Amino acid sequence: MNRSNLFRKIGLVIKEWTVRKIVIREKNGKIAAKCPLIFAVVGIIISPTLAIIVGITIFTTQCSFAIEREY
């Protein structure tokens, strides 16, 4: 694999991650938060403690979360 092919593959992966979104919905169906998947992954890597707090909050408030693909 040469350098230009590697950069092309990395670009495709980043594009795929930005197309997918994490959506957190309240119990009544309203969207509470929506962000690109890559932001969520970077946030988990940077601050795992905050990610745990958000996860606990989602489950205790009976919110649902999904990963959606936008076309």
C-alpha positions in Angstrom: 0.0 0.0 0.0 1.5 3.3 -1.0 1.2 6.6 0.8 -1.6 8.2 -1.5 -3.7 5.0 -1.2 -3.3 5.1 2.6 -4.5 8.8 2.8 -7.4 8.0 0.5 -8.5 5.1 2.8 -8.2 7.4 5.9 -10.3 10.0 4.1 -13.0 7.4 3.3 -13.1 6.3 6.9 -13.4 9.8 8.3 -16.2 10.6 5.8 -18.1 7.4 6.8 -17.8 8.4 10.5 -19.1 11.9 9.9 -22.1 10.6 8.0 -23.2 8.6 11.0 -24.8 10.5 13.9 -25.6 9.6 17.5 -29.1 10.6 18.5 -30.3 10.7 22.1 -34.1 10.9 22.4 -36.2 11.6 25.4 -39.0 9.3 26.6 -41.6 11.3 24.6 -39.6 11.0 21.3 -38.1 14.5 21.3 -34.4 14.7 20.3 -32.3 15.7 23.3 -28.9 15.6 21.5 -27.5 14.8 18.1 -23.8 14.8 17.2 -21.6 13.2 14.6 -20.2 9.8 15.7 -16.6 10.9 15.4 -17.2 13.7 18.0 -18.6 11.1 20.4 -15.6 8.7 19.9 -13.1 11.6 20.4 -15.0 12.7 23.5 -14.8 9.2 25.0 -11.1 9.0 24.4 -10.4 12.4 25.9 -12.7 12.2 28.9 -13.9 8.7 29.8 -15.2 9.9 33.1 -17.6 12.3 31.4 -18.7 9.5 29.0 -19.6 7.3 32.0 -21.6 10.0 33.6 -23.5 10.7 30.3 -24.1 6.9 29.9 -25.5 6.6 33.4 -27.7 9.7 32.9 -29.1 8.3 29.6 -30.1 5.0 31.3 -31.5 6.5 34.5 -33.7 9.1 32.7 -35.1 6.4 30.3 -33.7 8.1 27.2 -32.9 6.0 24.2 -29.9 6.4 21.9 -29.2 5.3 18.4 -26.6 5.5 15.7 -28.2 6.7 12.5 -26.8 7.1 9.1 -27.7 10.2 7.1 -27.7 9.9 3.4 
